Amino acid sequence: MNHGLSRRTVLAGAAAATVVAFDPAGLGWLTAADATPSTAVDVPDFDGELVRDDAARAEMADDYGFLVHELPCAVLRPGSVRDVVTMVRYANKHHLQVAMRGQGHSSYGQAQVAGGVVIDSRTQAAIHRIDPDRVTLDTGVRWLDLVTATLQHGLTPPVFPDYIGMSVGGTLCVGGIGGASSHHGLQVDNVLELEVVTGAGELVRCSATEHADLFRAVLGGFGQFGIIVRATLPLVPAHTTARVFRLSYPDLATYLADQRIAMADGRFSYLEGQAVPRDGGGWSYLLEGVAYYTPPDAPDDTALLAGLRHTAADVTEVSYVDWLNRIYDIVEQIKAQRLPSPGMDLFVPDDVIEQFTAETLAELTPADTGGGVVLLYPVPRRLLTRPFVMVPDGDVFFLFSILRVVAPPDDEVARAMVADNRAIYERARELGATNYSVGAVPKSPADWRRHFGDRYPEFVAAKARFDPRRVLTPGQGIFG
Ligand SMILES: Cc1cc2nc3c(=O)[nH]c(=O)nc-3n(C[C@H](O)[C@H](O)[C@H](O)COP(=O)(O)OP(=O)(O)OC[C@H]3O[C@@H](n4cnc5c(N)ncnc54)[C@H](O)[C@@H]3O)c2cc1C
């Protein structure tokens, strides 16, 4: 999309909020309405627009968590990849920091930039090409819009997160885990090629064979090395229908044992599950297995349930796309209420998951989560390929994800939940767990160093190489 907006057209009388100059000596971004000091320098021409009005900046100072509010001094709505290159180069020259923001579903300011520039990827959301085995798209595209388009061709990306209103760039930057990860790994393990604007402002096409070091680093690199502007992702044939098995378990040990069985033999196309607060206290467990199929073929229910020891089974059917999009409406409702949502996500080693879950849930009441559930499902480590997606040692790890919401909004309650997240993270870390850093767990640079462990020198070296002035994505807090 090209808005056709340049500095000259702005000066000729466009909106007063549009930035026309930058004063590195202290006044920051200037609009046509401001007096221009002698220290001011021109703002480059953009195909899109660079704005600093209060509403635009306030929107970028918030995210799904409603916990961190760092106000940028301007917002770029890029009209082209060239705009992203121009902005990053400008940031290097004038000691600014920038971050791309996708759909803002981080919970703790990960896409925010105090005093810097947020690049809003929503204006970069075209699907360029769909082939029988791949799709090339701008990373501002949401997974929902992507699958809607590919299904027209009977095709689908292999892995989705639970909520598909996130941008492709937003999940490729962190990992992207979901029910199909037991077959395909994370979303970052399912990428063919990228176009990246490095922190130094170079536009680089990269893949497993071309600039492979950049390719490996940016996938799950928390936006530290480059802004991913385009991606080519693999597509596989899509089934039309999802048969959903919800299996109940009163006790944790049996639930975990059955999760391991189902993961090991891959009987379900999708495997997730959760701990659910029980009326009267305590938790019960729900294994969620889904078989994708296309009639007249049909799954063999007896084979799918063979050997599992659930106490009750609920079997339903929905279309494939409705299954992928199952929590969209509820998430949109939560967002509309602007409720603080201090969730947290951990990857916990299989050999301690039972002990860790039992101890953690013993102290967690529905009031501590706002009624939210705890996601709990296994993933085989061998499918993970990216160096900076840190998961525990061992063949299998579990996602342990506490979904929290503060309703009605209450800052003190939200702060207590964040502090609780931190305490749980520290306990988990002692047991060999890692934090999947999309939620509200405050972490210092020292925590990050420990997080990356013996990969930390490689992470720092990649930062020095691709983003030497450290202009990119400060909201992750990795370098302080
Ligand atoms: C309701 C809900 C459900 C979720 N379910 C899952 C799930 O099932 N599985 C899962 O893995 N995660 C899940 N998440 C977490 C989610 O995947 C991450 O928070 C993701 O980063 C959000 O994407 P976004 O487009 O909203 O990105 P934003 O929040 O806008 O940005 C996230 C980070 O990515 C960076 N970034 C964004 N775009 C780019 C780009 N193009 N290039 C480089 N860096 C970029 C930002 O600077 C920021 O650091 C869930 C989150 C929510 C709120």
The ligand as an SDF file (V2000), in Angstrom:
LIG
                    3D

 53 58  0  0  0  0  0  0  0  0999 V2000
   -4.8700  -14.2620   23.6660 C   0  0  0  0  0  0  0  0  0  0  0  0
   -3.4840  -14.6670   23.3120 C   0  0  0  0  0  0  0  0  0  0  0  0
   -3.2230  -15.9630   22.9250 C   0  0  0  0  0  0  0  0  0  0  0  0
   -1.9340  -16.3530   22.5980 C   0  0  0  0  0  0  0  0  0  0  0  0
   -1.7110  -17.6390   22.2150 N   0  0  0  0  0  0  0  0  0  0  0  0
   -0.4820  -18.0160   21.8500 C   0  0  0  0  0  0  0  0  0  0  0  0
   -0.2370  -19.3390   21.4060 C   0  0  0  0  0  0  0  0  0  0  0  0
   -1.1280  -20.1850   21.3700 O   0  0  0  0  0  0  0  0  0  0  0  0
    1.0240  -19.6530   21.0160 N   0  0  0  0  0  0  0  0  0  0  0  0
    2.0370  -18.7410   21.0330 C   0  0  0  0  0  0  0  0  0  0  0  0
    3.1510  -19.0810   20.6490 O   0  0  0  0  0  0  0  0  0  0  0  0
    1.8350  -17.4830   21.4780 N   0  0  0  0  0  0  0  0  0  0  0  0
    0.6110  -17.1150   21.8780 C   0  0  0  0  0  0  0  0  0  0  0  0
    0.4150  -15.8350   22.3230 N   0  0  0  0  0  0  0  0  0  0  0  0
    1.5570  -14.9190   22.4020 C   0  0  0  0  0  0  0  0  0  0  0  0
    1.8160  -14.2460   21.0520 C   0  0  0  0  0  0  0  0  0  0  0  0
    2.1770  -15.2090   20.0840 O   0  0  0  0  0  0  0  0  0  0  0  0
    2.9510  -13.2470   21.1170 C   0  0  0  0  0  0  0  0  0  0  0  0
    2.7070  -12.2970   22.0990 O   0  0  0  0  0  0  0  0  0  0  0  0
    3.1750  -12.5700   19.7580 C   0  0  0  0  0  0  0  0  0  0  0  0
    4.4370  -11.9480   19.7760 O   0  0  0  0  0  0  0  0  0  0  0  0
    2.0800  -11.5640   19.4730 C   0  0  0  0  0  0  0  0  0  0  0  0
    2.0800  -11.1900   18.1170 O   0  0  0  0  0  0  0  0  0  0  0  0
    1.6660   -9.6890   17.7430 P   0  0  0  0  0  0  0  0  0  0  0  0
    1.5090   -9.6170   16.2670 O   0  0  0  0  0  0  0  0  0  0  0  0
    0.5360   -9.2270   18.5450 O   0  0  0  0  0  0  0  0  0  0  0  0
    3.0450   -8.9800   18.1230 O   0  0  0  0  0  0  0  0  0  0  0  0
    3.3560   -7.7070   19.0470 P   0  0  0  0  0  0  0  0  0  0  0  0
    2.8650   -7.9300   20.4140 O   0  0  0  0  0  0  0  0  0  0  0  0
    2.9310   -6.4910   18.3350 O   0  0  0  0  0  0  0  0  0  0  0  0
    4.9520   -7.8080   19.0360 O   0  0  0  0  0  0  0  0  0  0  0  0
    5.5900   -8.8530   19.7190 C   0  0  0  0  0  0  0  0  0  0  0  0
    7.0970   -8.7260   19.5650 C   0  0  0  0  0  0  0  0  0  0  0  0
    7.4400   -8.9720   18.2130 O   0  0  0  0  0  0  0  0  0  0  0  0
    8.1350   -7.8720   17.6620 C   0  0  0  0  0  0  0  0  0  0  0  0
    7.7310   -7.8150   16.2650 N   0  0  0  0  0  0  0  0  0  0  0  0
    6.4680   -7.7020   15.7810 C   0  0  0  0  0  0  0  0  0  0  0  0
    6.4890   -7.7660   14.4410 N   0  0  0  0  0  0  0  0  0  0  0  0
    7.7820   -7.9310   14.0820 C   0  0  0  0  0  0  0  0  0  0  0  0
    8.4440   -8.0800   12.8360 C   0  0  0  0  0  0  0  0  0  0  0  0
    7.7700   -8.0820   11.6950 N   0  0  0  0  0  0  0  0  0  0  0  0
    9.7900   -8.2220   12.8360 N   0  0  0  0  0  0  0  0  0  0  0  0
   10.4990   -8.2420   13.9950 C   0  0  0  0  0  0  0  0  0  0  0  0
    9.9150   -8.1120   15.2070 N   0  0  0  0  0  0  0  0  0  0  0  0
    8.5730   -7.9640   15.2450 C   0  0  0  0  0  0  0  0  0  0  0  0
    7.7000   -6.6850   18.5000 C   0  0  0  0  0  0  0  0  0  0  0  0
    8.6210   -5.6420   18.4700 O   0  0  0  0  0  0  0  0  0  0  0  0
    7.6150   -7.3270   19.8770 C   0  0  0  0  0  0  0  0  0  0  0  0
    8.8830   -7.4010   20.4670 O   0  0  0  0  0  0  0  0  0  0  0  0
   -0.8600  -15.4160   22.6730 C   0  0  0  0  0  0  0  0  0  0  0  0
   -1.1190  -14.1020   23.0640 C   0  0  0  0  0  0  0  0  0  0  0  0
   -2.4120  -13.7280   23.3780 C   0  0  0  0  0  0  0  0  0  0  0  0
   -2.6620  -12.3300   23.8160 C   0  0  0  0  0  0  0  0  0  0  0  0
  1  2  1  0
  2  3  1  0
  2 52  2  0
  3  4  2  0
  4  5  1  0
  4 50  1  0
  5  6  2  0
  6  7  1  0
  6 13  1  0
  7  8  2  0
  7  9  1  0
  9 10  1  0
 10 11  2  0
 10 12  1  0
 12 13  2  0
 13 14  1  0
 14 15  1  0
 14 50  1  0
 15 16  1  0
 16 17  1  0
 16 18  1  0
 18 19  1  0
 18 20  1  0
 20 21  1  0
 20 22  1  0
 22 23  1  0
 23 24  1  0
 24 25  2  0
 24 26  1  0
 24 27  1  0
 27 28  1  0
 28 29  2  0
 28 30  1  0
 28 31  1  0
 31 32  1  0
 32 33  1  0
 33 34  1  0
 33 48  1  0
 34 35  1  0
 35 36  1  0
 35 46  1  0
 36 37  1  0
 36 45  1  0
 37 38  2  0
 38 39  1  0
 39 40  1  0
 39 45  2  0
 40 41  1  0
 40 42  2  0
 42 43  1  0
 43 44  2  0
 44 45  1  0
 46 47  1  0
 46 48  1  0
 48 49  1  0
 50 51  2  0
 51 52  1  0
 52 53  1  0
M  END
$$$$
